Amino acid sequence: MKLNYKVQLLILSILICFLSGCVTTQQLSQPLPKKSRIAILTAFDNTAEFKYVGVTVFGNKEYKHQLSHFSVNAKINESIVKLLKDRGYSAFSINNIVLDLDKALIERGLTDMSVTNYAKTIINRIKKNYHVDYLLVIKPSYAYSAGYDDISFVINGFGVYSFGSWRWKQTFITGGFAVYLFNTNDFSQFWSSAGEFHVKAENDLLKDNFNQYSDSEIRKITNTIEKEYPKAINGKVISLMKL
């Protein structure tokens, strides 16, 4: 039985929440108190994924490569800090601390999560050193796209992906992310969500290997990622924090 488009989108939303951890343990009933001190921690590296999904699995191709001169963390931090300051909060970025979110949360179901002792130790250290009320953590996550009549195209993090046959093919520069907001004074209060962006690109932007890219094509990819991530993350933070 073929699912209609609205049902596909509903299933897609559930899959995104399940796979990328976009579980909201509690909904913010109102914006955070003004003048709250918020530390921002981003966790993006420079590894991009390049992926082609064909009509059959036998045609699929995938590889990863590290992008040079890539400053997505700085772009995201600058954008989020400005957003929060414009809303009346005291916000600043910290990138000298590592918080492994795979070890930070225990998931018992789609609506039941808790903070681990490992995370409490790290967050307490941040609270003590920076005197913050909240910690906002942003990390790469899965990005999805619906194609044909199914929902089978996914990229982990960011990069270039293409799907379809030579007669009907689409290529995108894309990125996925997850956002986590922790109350440093009460570990029972934390919120999370996920999002993504897709920018249509020429089909020849996906190469068989990275050595085939020109300098201008690489700049186009990195510039697009550095531009689109802050915009998409800003929108998700506005929604999550009710700004």
C-alpha positions as CSV (number, residue, x, y, z in Angstrom):
1,M,0.0,0.0,0.0
2,K,1.4,3.4,-1.0
3,L,1.4,6.0,1.7
4,N,0.2,9.5,0.9
5,Y,2.5,12.5,1.3
6,K,1.1,13.7,4.7
7,V,1.5,10.2,6.2
8,Q,5.1,10.1,4.9
9,L,5.9,13.4,6.6
10,L,4.4,12.1,9.9
11,I,6.5,9.0,9.7
12,L,9.5,11.1,8.8
13,S,9.1,13.3,11.8
14,I,8.9,10.3,14.1
15,L,12.0,8.8,12.6
16,I,13.9,12.1,13.0
17,C,13.0,12.2,16.7
18,F,13.8,8.6,17.3
19,L,17.2,8.4,15.5
20,S,18.6,11.8,16.3
21,G,17.4,12.2,19.8
22,C,15.1,15.1,19.3
23,V,13.1,14.2,22.5
24,T,11.7,17.1,24.5
25,T,11.6,15.9,28.1
26,Q,9.7,19.0,29.2
27,Q,8.2,21.9,27.3
28,L,9.2,25.4,28.3
29,S,6.0,27.0,29.4
30,Q,7.6,30.4,29.1
31,P,10.9,32.0,28.0
32,L,13.8,31.7,30.4
33,P,14.2,34.6,32.8
34,K,15.9,37.6,31.3
35,K,19.6,38.2,32.1
36,S,20.0,34.4,32.5
37,R,23.6,33.4,31.8
38,I,23.8,30.9,29.0
39,A,26.9,29.1,27.9
40,I,27.0,27.7,24.3
41,L,29.0,24.6,23.4
42,T,29.2,23.5,19.8
43,A,30.6,20.1,18.8
44,F,31.1,20.2,15.0
45,D,34.2,18.8,13.4
46,N,35.3,19.3,9.7
47,T,34.4,15.9,8.4
48,A,31.9,16.1,5.5
49,E,29.9,13.2,4.1
50,F,29.4,12.7,0.3
51,K,26.7,10.2,-0.6
52,Y,24.8,9.0,-3.6
53,V,21.7,6.8,-3.2
54,G,20.6,5.1,-6.4
55,V,17.5,3.3,-7.5
56,T,18.9,0.1,-6.0
57,V,21.4,-0.5,-3.2
58,F,24.0,-1.7,-5.7
59,G,24.5,1.8,-7.1
60,N,25.0,3.5,-3.7
61,K,28.3,5.3,-3.1
62,E,29.6,7.1,0.0
63,Y,32.8,8.6,1.3
64,K,33.9,11.1,3.9
65,H,36.5,13.8,3.8
66,Q,37.8,16.6,6.1
67,L,37.2,20.1,4.9
68,S,40.0,22.6,5.3
69,H,39.4,26.3,6.2
70,F,36.1,25.3,7.8
71,S,34.8,27.5,10.6
72,V,31.3,26.3,11.2
73,N,31.6,26.3,15.0
74,A,32.7,29.9,15.0
75,K,29.8,30.9,12.7
76,I,27.2,29.1,14.8
77,N,28.6,30.5,18.1
78,E,28.6,34.0,16.7
79,S,25.1,33.7,15.4
80,I,23.6,32.2,18.6
81,V,25.4,34.6,20.9
82,K,24.0,37.5,19.0
83,L,20.5,36.0,18.9
84,L,20.5,35.5,22.7
85,K,22.0,38.8,23.6
86,D,19.5,40.6,21.4
87,R,16.8,38.9,23.4
88,G,18.3,40.2,26.7
89,Y,20.3,37.2,27.8
90,S,24.0,37.1,28.9
91,A,25.4,34.6,26.4
92,F,28.9,33.4,25.5
93,S,30.5,30.4,23.8
94,I,32.9,27.9,25.4
95,N,34.7,25.4,23.1
96,N,37.5,24.1,25.4
97,I,35.2,21.5,27.0
98,V,34.1,18.2,25.6
99,L,30.6,16.8,26.4
100,D,29.9,13.4,24.8
101,L,26.1,13.5,24.5
102,D,26.1,9.7,23.7
103,K,27.2,9.3,27.3
104,A,25.3,12.3,28.7
105,L,21.8,11.0,28.4
106,I,19.9,7.8,29.2
107,E,17.0,7.2,26.8
108,R,14.2,4.9,28.0
109,G,11.7,5.8,25.3
110,L,10.7,8.6,23.0
111,T,9.5,10.8,25.9
112,D,11.7,9.5,28.8
113,M,15.3,10.6,29.2
114,S,17.6,11.5,32.1
115,V,21.0,13.1,32.6
116,T,23.8,10.7,33.5
117,N,26.3,11.3,36.3
118,Y,29.0,11.8,33.7
119,A,27.0,14.8,32.3
120,K,26.3,16.1,35.7
121,T,30.0,16.2,36.5
122,I,30.8,18.1,33.3
123,I,27.9,20.5,33.6
124,N,28.7,21.2,37.3
125,R,32.3,22.1,36.2
126,I,30.9,24.5,33.6
127,K,28.6,26.0,36.1
128,K,31.4,26.5,38.7
129,N,33.9,27.9,36.2
130,Y,31.6,30.1,34.2
131,H,28.7,30.8,36.6
132,V,26.0,30.0,34.1
133,D,22.3,29.2,34.6
134,Y,21.9,27.2,31.4
135,L,24.1,25.3,29.0
136,L,23.1,25.1,25.3
137,V,24.8,22.3,23.4
138,I,24.7,22.0,19.6
139,K,26.0,19.0,17.7
140,P,25.7,17.5,14.3
141,S,23.0,14.9,13.8
142,Y,21.0,13.1,11.0
143,A,19.4,14.9,8.1
144,Y,16.6,13.3,6.2
145,S,14.9,13.8,2.9
146,A,11.9,12.1,1.2
147,G,12.5,10.9,-2.3
148,Y,10.3,8.9,-4.7
149,D,7.6,7.2,-2.5
150,D,9.8,6.4,0.6
151,I,11.9,8.0,3.2
152,S,15.2,6.3,2.8
153,F,17.7,9.1,2.2
154,V,19.8,10.1,5.1
155,I,23.2,11.8,5.8
156,N,24.9,11.9,9.1
157,G,26.1,15.4,9.9
158,F,26.7,17.5,6.8
159,G,27.9,17.3,3.3
160,V,26.5,16.6,-0.2
161,Y,24.0,14.0,-1.1
162,S,22.3,13.0,-4.3
163,F,19.6,10.5,-5.1
164,G,17.6,9.1,-8.1
165,S,18.4,7.9,-11.5
166,W,20.0,9.8,-14.5
167,R,16.5,10.6,-15.7
168,W,15.3,12.0,-12.3
169,K,18.1,13.0,-10.0
170,Q,18.4,15.6,-7.2
171,T,21.5,16.9,-5.4
172,F,21.6,18.9,-2.2
173,I,24.1,20.5,0.2
174,T,22.7,19.5,3.5
175,G,23.2,19.4,7.3
176,G,21.5,17.9,10.3
177,F,21.9,19.0,14.0
178,A,20.5,18.5,17.5
179,V,20.1,21.2,20.2
180,Y,20.1,20.5,23.9
181,L,19.4,23.0,26.7
182,F,20.4,22.0,30.2
183,N,19.4,23.8,33.5
184,T,22.6,23.8,35.4
185,N,20.7,24.2,38.7
186,D,18.2,21.4,38.2
187,F,19.2,18.4,36.1
188,S,15.6,17.2,35.9
189,Q,15.0,20.1,33.6
190,F,16.5,19.8,30.1
191,W,15.1,20.2,26.6
192,S,16.1,19.0,23.2
193,S,15.2,19.2,19.6
194,A,16.6,18.5,16.1
195,G,16.6,20.1,12.7
196,E,18.2,20.2,9.2
197,F,18.7,22.2,6.1
198,H,18.7,21.3,2.4
199,V,20.0,23.6,-0.4
200,K,19.4,22.4,-4.0
201,A,22.7,22.1,-6.0
202,E,23.7,21.1,-9.4
203,N,23.8,17.4,-10.0
204,D,27.5,17.4,-10.9
205,L,28.4,18.8,-7.5
206,L,28.6,15.3,-6.1
207,K,31.9,13.7,-7.3
208,D,33.0,10.1,-7.3
209,N,35.9,11.1,-5.0
210,F,37.1,14.3,-3.3
211,N,40.1,14.8,-5.5
212,Q,37.7,15.6,-8.4
213,Y,36.5,18.8,-6.7
214,S,37.8,22.2,-7.8
215,D,38.7,24.9,-5.3
216,S,35.6,26.9,-6.2
217,E,33.3,23.9,-5.7
218,I,34.8,23.2,-2.3
219,R,34.4,26.9,-1.3
220,K,30.7,26.7,-2.5
221,I,30.1,23.6,-0.2
222,T,31.9,25.1,2.8
223,N,30.3,28.6,2.4
224,T,26.8,27.1,2.1
225,I,27.2,24.9,5.2
226,E,28.6,27.9,7.2
227,K,25.7,30.1,6.0
228,E,22.8,27.6,6.4
229,Y,23.7,26.0,9.7
230,P,23.4,29.2,11.8
231,K,20.1,30.2,10.1
232,A,18.6,26.7,10.7
233,I,19.9,26.5,14.3
234,N,18.7,30.0,15.1
235,G,15.2,29.0,14.1
236,K,15.3,25.9,16.2
237,V,16.6,27.7,19.2
238,I,13.9,30.4,18.9
239,S,11.3,27.6,18.9
240,L,12.8,25.5,21.6
241,M,13.5,28.5,24.0
242,K,10.3,30.3,23.1
243,L,12.2,33.5,22.2
